[in-house]
Amino acid sequence: MLEKFIEEVERRQKRFVVYSDDAVDVADQLATRNVTVERRELPATDPEPFVEIYDGDRFLGGIDLDDLQVLLEPPIVRPDDPEDVGDAYRALLEVLDGTVFATLDRQQLQATSREFERRAWQVGRGTLRVGFQSLSAFEPQTETYRRLGEETDLDIHVYGQPDWSPPTIPNVTYHRDTEGTLTPYWFMAFDGGDEESQRCALVAREDGDGYRGFWTYDPSLVGDILATLETGT
């Protein structure tokens, strides 16, 4: 049931093709964005490095590499009327809007999880739903969640394959994934309490030696993820 969100985010992924002879590479700057970056040699007919932007196989347009690097430096300046700019620029703003990011590796997922837990702690209320793949993986986090459960008004739901019996913790409800529906996924979703701007979620599926998925601050997408976890559909 969570796979649909990963597939939707992947469908929204843009592709940047960078044409440059220099060592300058924007791949690191775009590493966590929902975009793939390819690098090619600068054609002899083009004197200045440039970037082509694609939505799947559909060419949206191009932008000078220098202009792209300027846009990558905050703050991002948006046009007053998005209809006044081309498809490529609108796609670029979608990539840079800071609401949906691609996952990288386990270290990135751990860092993002810690950030979301801190956010929930600071708000101190609302619903937090967390999937640990197996309940035994929750064991090292027991004291963290004991503090969250005892010292905040959060309503916490922990999901995992029932390979360990977790302790009773105030405000923590366990969901034993006996069917294995959620076992492949590492996920966390927080509804922000009564602060929509604090909504956040990550969804990642273990795939071979790594994970594929995303994390997001998009309130609507977070709401859809929470609704799916609550209803199981």
DOKE-349804 format. One record per atom (N, C-alpha, C): y, x, z; residue in one letter. Coordinates in steps of 0.1 Angstrom, whole numbers, plus 2048, in hexadecimal, padded with zeros to 3 digits. Atoms other than C-alpha are relative to their C-alpha. Layout:
N
YXZA/...
END
This chain:
233
7F4808800M/800800800M/80D809800M/7F57F7801L/81781E804L/8028077F3L/8007F880CE/80E82D7E3E/80A7FA7F6E/7F6806809K/8258147D1K/80D806801K/7F37FA7FEF/8438247E1F/80180E7FAF/8007F3806I/8398477D6I/8017FF7F1I/7FF80280EE/83383B7B3E/80D7FC7FBE/7F3805804E/8548297B2E/80A80C800E/7F77F57FFV/8678487BEV/7FD80A7F4V/8047F780AE/85485E7A5E/8057FB7F2E/7FB80580CR/85E846789R/80F8027FER/7F27FE800R/88284B793R/80480E7FER/7FD7F1801Q/87F871791Q/8068047F3Q/7FA7FB80CK/896882778K/7FC80E7FDK/8047F3804R/8908A1765R/80C8087FAR/7F57F8805F/8A98BD760F/7FA80C7F9F/8047F5808V/8A58D7745V/80C80A800V/7F57F67FFV/8BB8F674CV/7FF80A7F5V/7FF7F680BY/8C590C72EY/80980B805Y/7F77F57FBS/8D292D73BS/7F880E7FFS/8067F2801D/8CC953735D/80380780DD/7FC7F97F4D/8DB95B757D/7F57FE80BD/8098027F5A/8C995E778A/8037F4808A/7FC80C7F8V/8DC940785V/7F67F57FDV/80A80A800D/8C392578DD/8047F580AD/7FC80B7F7V/8CB90379CV/7F37FA806V/80C8067FBA/8A68FC7A4A/80080080FA/8008007F2D/8AA9077C8D/80A7F6806D/7F680A7FBQ/8C98F17CDQ/7FB7F27FEQ/80580E803L/8B68D37BFL/7F17FF806L/80E8007FCA/8958DC7D0A/7FB7F3807A/80480C7F9T/8948BE7E7T/8047F37FAT/7FC80C807R/8A38A57CFR/7F57FA7F8R/80A807807N/88F88C7BCN/8018037F1N/7FE7FB80EV/8908A179CV/7F780C7FDV/8077F4804T/87B8BA789T/80A8097F8T/7F77F7807V/88D8D977BV/7F780A7F7V/8067F6809E/8828ED75CE/80A80A7FBE/7F67F6805R/89290D750R/7FC8057F2R/8037FB80DR/89591872CR/80B80A7FCR/7F67F6805E/8A7934719E/80B7F87F9E/7F4806806L/8CA92C70DL/7FF8027F1L/8007FE80FP/8CA9256E7P/80B8087FBP/7F57F7806A/8DE93E6D2A/80C7F87FCA/7F5808805T/8F39216C5T/8087FA80BT/7F88067F5D/8FF9176E8D/80580B809D/7FA7F57F8P/9179306F9P/8007FE80FP/7FF8027F2E/91892071BE/7F37F9805E/80C8067FAP/8FA917732P/8037F1802P/7FE80F7FFF/8F48F1734F/7F37FB805F/80B8077FAV/8DC8D8743V/7FE7F37F8V/80480D806E/8CA8BB731E/7FA7F880BE/8058097F6I/8C289D747I/7F77F57F9I/80980A805Y/8A4886740Y/7FB7F780BY/80780A7F8D/89686674ED/7F37FE7FAD/80C7FF807G/87286C746G/8018087F4G/7FE7FA80CD/872874722D/80D7FC7F9D/7F4805806R/89386371BR/80C809803R/7F57F77FEF/8B087B716F/80C7F8803F/7F48077FBL/8CE86F72AL/80D8077FCL/7F47F8803G/8E788B721G/80080E805G/8007F37FBG/8F28AD729G/80D803808G/7F57FC7F8I/90A8BF741I/80180F801I/7FF7F27FFD/9188E2743D/7FA80580DD/8067FB7F4L/9058F775DL/80B80280BL/7F57FE7F7D/92690176DD/8057F3807D/7FC80D7FAD/9308DC771D/7F57FB80AD/80B8057F7L/90E8D4780L/80180880EL/7FF7F97F3Q/9128F079AQ/80C7FC808Q/7F58057F9V/9348E37A3V/7FC7F3807V/80480D7FAL/9258C07A9L/7F680280BL/80A7FE7F5L/90A8CF7BFL/80780480DL/7F87FC7F4E/9258DB7D7E/8077F4806E/7FA80C7FAP/92F8BF7EFP/80F802802P/80480E802P/9428A87F0P/7FE7FD7F1P/80380480DI/9348977D2I/80B7F57FCI/7F5809804V/9518857C0V/7FA7F67F6V/80680A808R/9468647B1R/80C7F97F8R/7F6807808P/959852795P/8037F2806P/7FC80D7FBD/96C83279ED/7F77F57FAD/80880A807D/95881F784D/7F48077F9D/80B7F9805P/93582B77DP/7FD7FD7F1P/80280480EE/93681975BE/8088097F7E/7F77F7808D/951832750D/7F980D7FDD/8067F3802V/93884F750V/7F37FE7F8V/80C801808G/91985673BG/7F37FF808G/80D8027F9D/8F4851743D/7FC80D807D/8047F47FAA/8F087674BA/80780280DA/7F87FF7F3Y/90C876765Y/7FB7F680AY/80580A7F6R/8FF856775R/7F2804805R/80D7FB7FBA/8DC865777A/80280C809A/7FD7F47F7L/8EA885786L/8057FB80EL/7FC8067F3L/8FC8707A1L/7F57FA808L/80B8057F9E/8DC85E7A8E/7F880A807E/8077F57FAV/8CB87F7AEV/80780680CV/7F87FA7F6L/8E788B7C4L/8047F680BL/7FA80A7F6D/8ED86B7D8D/7FB80180ED/8047FD7F2G/8DA8787F6G/7F87F6807G/80880A7F9T/8C385A7FCT/7F18027FET/80E7FE802V/8A28647EDV/7FD80F7FCV/8047F2801F/8928877EFF/7F18027FDF/80F7FE803A/8718957E2A/7FB80980BA/8067F87F5T/85A8A47FCT/7FB80E7F9T/8047F3805L/8518C97F9L/7F3804805L/80C7FB7FAD/8378D4811D/7FF7FB80FD/8038057F3R/8298CF834R/80C80480AR/7F57FC7F8Q/8468E3844Q/80C7F77FEQ/7F5809803Q/8608CD833Q/7FD7F2806Q/80480C7FAL/84D8AE83FL/80280080FL/7FE7FF7F2Q/84D8BA862Q/80E800804Q/7F18007FDA/8728C2862A/8067F37FEA/7FA80D803T/87A8A0853T/7FC7F680BT/8058087F5S/86488F86DS/80880280DS/7F87FD7F4R/8768A188AR/80E7FA7FFR/7F3805802E/89789787BE/8007F1803E/80080F7FFF/88D872879F/7FD7FC80FF/8038037F2E/87F87389DE/80D802808E/7F37FE7F9R/8A18818A9R/8097F57FER/7F780B803R/8B3866897R/7FC7F4808R/80580C7F8A/89D84B8A7A/80480280FA/7FC7FD7F2W/8A385C8C9W/80E7FD803W/7F28027FEQ/8C885C8C5Q/8057F27FFQ/7FD80E801V/8CA8388BAV/7FA7F880CV/8068057F4G/8B282F8D6G/7FB7F1800G/80580E801R/8A880C8C9R/7FC7FE7F1R/80580380DG/8987FC8ABG/7F18037FFG/80E7FF803T/87580089BT/7FD80D7F9T/8057F4806L/864821893L/7F17FF7FDL/80F801804R/84382187FR/7FC80E7FBR/8047F2803V/83084287CV/7F18007FDV/80E7FE803G/81084B86BG/7FC80F801G/8057F27FEF/7FD86A876F/7F38037F9F/80C7FF807Q/7E086685EQ/7F47FE80AQ/80B8037F6S/7C886987CS/80780080ES/7FB8017F3L/7CF8618A1L/7FF80D807L/8017F27F9S/7C38848ABS/80B8087FCS/7F57F8804A/7E0892897A/80D7FC809A/7F58057F7F/7F787D8AFF/7FF80880DF/8027FB7F3E/7E988F8CDE/80B80B804E/7F67F67FCP/8018AE8CCP/80E7FA801P/7F38067FFQ/81E8958C9Q/8017F680BQ/80180A7F6T/8148808E6T/80D80080AT/7F57FF7F6E/82F88D8FEE/80D7FC7F9E/7F4804807T/84A8898E4T/8027F17FFT/80080F802Y/8418658DEY/8007F980EY/7FF8067F2R/83D85F904R/80F800804R/7F28007FCR/861869908R/8087F67F8R/7F980B808L/86C8538EBL/7FD7F2805L/80480D7FBG/8588368F9G/8067FD80EG/7FC8037F3E/86383A91DE/810800802E/7F17FE7FEE/888844919E/8097FA7F5E/7F880880AT/89382E8FCT/7FB7F27FFT/80480D803D/89180A8F1D/7F97FE7F3D/80780080DL/87E8138D1L/7F37F8801L/80D806802D/8617FE8C6D/7F88097F6D/8067F5807I/8498198BAI/7F27FB7FCI/80D803805H/82A8138A4H/7FA80D7FAH/8077F4804V/81182F89FV/7F37FC7F9V/80C803808Y/7F782E883Y/7F780C7FEY/8097F5803G/7D884387EG/7F27FC800G/80F802800Q/7B3845878Q/7FC80280FQ/8037FF7F1P/7A383F89BP/7F580A803P/8097F67FCD/7938608A1D/80380680ED/7FC7FC7F3W/7A38648C3W/8067F4808W/7FB80B7F8S/7AD84D8E0S/80D804806S/7F37FC7FBP/7D38518E6P/8037F980DP/7FC8067F3P/7E284A908P/8097F47FFP/7F780B800T/7F582B911T/80E805802T/7F27FC7FFI/81B83190CI/8097F47FFI/7F780B801P/836818913P/8077FF7F2P/7F980380DN/8448088F3N/7F98067F4N/8077FA80CV/82A8198DDV/7F47F77FEV/80B808804T/8118038CAT/7F88087F6T/8097F8809Y/7F38148B9Y/7F97F67F6Y/80780880BH/7E5807898H/7F58097FBH/80C7F8803R/7C2814892R/7FC7FD7F1R/80380280FD/7BD81986CD/7F18017FDD/80F7FF801T/79881186CT/7FC7FF7F1T/80380180FE/799809846E/80480C7F9E/7FB7F4807G/7A982A83EG/80B7FE7F5G/7F580480AT/7C581982AT/80B80A801T/7F47F87FEL/7E082F839L/7FC80F803L/8047F37FCT/7CB84E841T/80580B7F7T/7FB7F5809P/7D7862822P/80F803802P/7F27FF800Y/7FB85D82BY/80680580DY/7F77FC7F5W/81486F842W/80D7F87FEW/7F4808802F/830856847F/8087FE80DF/7F78037F5M/84D84D85EM/80B7F77FBM/7F5809804A/86683185BA/8077FA80CA/7F78047F4F/883828873F/80A7F67FAF/7F780A805D/89780886FD/80E802804D/7F27FD7FCG/8B681787FG/8067F880BG/7FB8097F5G/8B87FD89BG/80A7F77F9G/7F6808807D/8D87EA893D/8098087F8D/7F87F7809E/8E680787FE/7F98037F3E/8077FE80DE/8DB80485BE/80280E7FBE/7FE7F2805S/8EA826854S/7F780A805S/8097F67FAQ/8D083686AQ/7F27FE7FBQ/80E803806R/8B2828856R/7FB80D7F9R/8057F4807C/89B843849C/7F07FE7FFC/80E801802A/87784783DA/7FB80B7F8A/8077F7809L/85E85F82FL/7F27FB7FDL/80E804804V/83E85881CV/7FA80B7F8V/8067F5808A/827874811A/7F17FE801A/80F801801R/803873805R/7FA80E7FFR/8077F3801E/7EC89180BE/7F98007F3E/8067FF80ED/7E289C7E8D/7FC80E7FDD/8057F3802G/7CC8BA7E4G/80580A80BG/7FB7F67F6D/7DD8D87F5D/80D7FD806D/7F28037FCG/7FE8C77FBG/8027F1801G/7FC80E7FFY/8118A67FDY/8097FC7F4Y/7F780680AR/8228907E3R/8077F4807R/7F980B7FAG/83D8787EEG/80E802801G/7F1800800F/8618747F9F/8047FD80FF/7FA8067F4W/87886E816W/80E7FB7FBW/7F5808805T/896857814T/8097FB80CT/7F78067F7Y/8B584A825Y/8067F37FAY/7FC80C807D/8B882C80DD/7FC7F4809D/80480A7F7P/8BA80E825P/7F77F57FAP/80980A806S/8AA7F680CS/7F28057FES/80D7FA802L/88D80D804L/7F980180EL/8057FF7F2V/88881482AV/7FB7F2804V/80380E7FCG/8887EE830G/7F37FB7F9G/80C804807D/86D7E9815D/7F4807806D/80B7F97FAI/857804824I/7FC7FA80EI/8038067F3L/85A7F5847L/7F97F37FFL/80680E802A/8527D283AA/7F18027FCA/80D7FE805T/8337E0829T/7F780480CT/8087FB7F5L/8277F2848L/7FE7F480AL/80280B7F6E/82D7D385EE/7F67F57FBE/80980A805T/81B7BB847T/7F38057FBT/80C7FA805G/8017D383AG/7FD7FD7F1G/80280380ET/8077C9816T/80A8077F7T/
END
